[in-house]
Amino acid sequence: MQEWLDNQETCSILSITPRTLQTYRDNGTIPYTRIGSKIYYRPDDLKRLIPLIADRQKKKEYKSIGG
């Protein structure tokens, strides 16, 4: 069985805040599974998202410097 990651581990791996993670869940960017009151993520899904998130962060940085 594949290892699942919790919110804290996921935020650390993706270098994002818990609020950003919540937004990604809300808009369907990141798949997740809820078991009781806890939310879990599959490592394979995170690997797929890393380039997408890096691209979004670059665009945000570009806009912040007047681009």
trRosetta pair geometry for C-beta under 8 A, 3 or more apart (Angstrom, degrees):
i j d omega theta_ij theta_ji phi_ij phi_ji
2 42 6.2 30 123 -142 139 99
2 43 7.0 -140 176 28 111 100
2 44 7.4 -44 -159 -10 152 109
3 43 6.4 39 76 -20 91 123
4 33 7.3 -71 -137 52 138 121
4 40 3.9 14 167 179 128 129
4 41 6.7 136 -167 60 77 33
4 42 6.4 -49 -114 -89 71 53
5 9 4.2 -125 -165 94 100 126
5 10 5.0 128 122 -60 121 82
5 13 7.1 -21 -169 -4 162 141
5 40 6.5 136 64 -160 38 72
5 41 4.9 -36 65 65 95 89
5 42 7.6 150 17 -106 91 7
5 43 6.2 104 -22 -69 119 73
5 46 7.0 6 36 -32 149 144
6 9 5.3 92 51 15 67 102
6 10 6.9 -130 100 -7 32 96
6 38 6.6 -54 -126 -172 104 110
6 39 7.3 105 -152 79 63 61
6 40 6.2 -45 -92 -103 52 69
6 41 7.8 151 -103 18 7 86
7 10 5.7 -63 -147 39 27 111
7 11 6.2 27 159 -19 66 106
7 18 6.2 43 166 -124 121 96
7 21 6.2 132 -151 120 89 158
7 39 5.9 62 -58 70 98 104
8 11 5.9 -53 -147 35 28 110
8 12 6.4 27 155 -18 62 109
9 12 5.7 -59 -151 38 31 113
9 13 6.3 29 155 -19 67 108
10 13 5.8 -55 -145 36 30 109
10 14 6.1 5 165 3 66 114
10 21 6.1 104 108 -126 118 136
10 30 7.9 105 -176 177 138 153
10 41 4.9 75 -91 31 134 145
10 46 6.4 -145 -134 -95 85 130
11 14 6.4 -71 -140 51 24 94
11 15 7.8 77 166 -99 56 6
11 16 5.5 -111 -141 74 69 70
11 17 6.6 11 -148 -159 121 12
11 18 5.8 -39 -83 -71 146 60
11 20 7.9 119 -124 62 92 99
11 21 5.5 -78 -81 -42 89 137
12 15 7.4 17 -174 -73 27 46
13 46 5.7 20 115 176 141 147
14 21 7.4 131 62 -87 140 96
14 46 6.5 -121 -62 -153 103 104
14 49 6.9 -20 -111 107 124 117
14 50 6.9 -142 -116 -101 76 69
14 53 5.6 -22 -165 121 105 175
15 53 8.0 148 59 135 85 131
16 20 4.1 -112 178 85 113 134
16 21 5.7 138 105 -52 121 80
16 24 7.7 48 132 -17 165 135
16 53 6.8 -88 -54 -162 126 136
17 20 4.7 100 54 5 77 100
17 21 7.1 -135 98 -3 44 86
18 21 5.4 -53 -149 36 36 116
18 22 6.4 43 150 -23 66 101
19 22 5.4 -48 -151 32 35 116
19 23 6.6 38 149 -20 64 101
20 23 5.5 -50 -151 34 36 114
20 24 6.5 37 150 -19 66 103
21 24 5.6 -53 -150 36 33 113
21 25 6.6 35 150 -18 64 102
21 30 7.2 -47 -155 44 69 155
22 25 5.7 -54 -152 35 32 111
22 26 6.2 31 152 -20 66 109
23 26 5.5 -55 -144 38 32 113
23 27 6.2 7 165 0 68 110
23 29 7.8 21 118 20 72 129
24 27 6.5 -63 -135 48 25 93
24 29 4.0 -81 -153 66 80 118
24 30 4.2 42 141 3 116 111
24 49 7.8 61 -163 -156 142 148
25 28 7.9 34 177 -67 26 25
25 29 7.7 -63 -46 49 21 80
25 30 5.9 -49 -75 67 57 98
25 32 5.6 -20 -118 7 107 139
25 39 7.3 -24 -106 -169 151 153
29 49 7.0 91 154 -129 93 123
29 52 7.4 -171 -166 125 109 141
30 41 6.6 -23 166 -122 116 126
30 45 6.5 105 -158 147 75 120
30 46 7.7 29 -139 -90 114 63
30 49 6.0 6 -97 -85 92 159
31 41 7.4 129 90 -134 62 78
31 42 7.3 -7 90 24 107 104
31 45 5.2 -117 51 -133 99 151
32 39 5.1 7 170 -175 134 103
32 40 6.6 147 -165 73 81 39
32 41 5.4 -46 -109 -84 81 76
33 39 7.2 151 78 -156 41 57
33 40 5.1 -25 65 64 92 93
33 41 7.7 171 21 -80 77 31
33 42 7.9 65 -4 -36 112 89
34 37 7.8 -23 -171 -141 100 14
34 38 7.1 157 -154 84 60 41
34 39 5.3 -29 -98 -99 73 72
34 40 7.8 165 -90 18 25 74
35 38 5.6 -20 67 68 81 93
35 40 6.4 13 7 0 108 119
41 45 6.0 -118 -177 70 90 124
41 46 6.0 82 140 -52 125 104
42 45 4.6 90 68 2 90 105
42 46 7.3 -161 95 -6 50 84
43 46 5.5 -56 -151 35 39 112
43 47 6.4 43 153 -24 70 101
44 47 5.7 -48 -149 30 34 115
44 48 6.7 35 152 -19 62 104
45 48 5.8 -56 -156 34 34 113
45 49 6.5 26 151 -16 66 111
46 49 5.6 -64 -148 40 35 109
46 50 6.7 55 154 -46 68 90
47 50 6.1 -31 -153 -2 32 116
48 52 7.7 17 136 -2 64 118
49 52 5.2 -67 -157 46 55 115
49 53 5.6 49 151 -22 88 108
50 53 6.0 -59 -142 39 27 107
50 54 6.2 29 159 -20 64 109
51 54 5.6 -55 -144 37 31 113
51 55 6.3 34 156 -21 65 105
52 55 5.8 -56 -153 34 28 112
52 56 6.6 28 151 -18 63 105
53 56 5.6 -51 -148 35 35 113
53 57 6.4 35 153 -19 66 105
54 57 5.8 -55 -148 36 31 111
54 58 6.5 34 152 -21 64 104
55 58 5.7 -52 -149 33 32 112
55 59 6.6 31 153 -17 64 104
56 59 5.8 -55 -150 36 32 111
56 60 6.4 33 152 -20 65 106
57 60 5.6 -52 -147 36 34 113
57 61 6.4 34 153 -18 65 104
58 61 5.8 -54 -148 37 31 110
58 62 6.3 35 152 -23 65 106
59 62 5.5 -52 -147 34 32 115
59 63 6.5 32 155 -18 64 104
60 63 5.9 -54 -150 36 31 110
60 64 6.4 29 152 -21 63 108
61 64 5.7 -57 -148 35 32 112
61 65 6.7 17 159 -9 65 106
62 65 6.4 -67 -154 39 28 99
62 67 4.1 -49 164 44 84 154
63 66 8.0 100 -179 -27 32 8
63 67 5.8 -89 -85 58 32 92
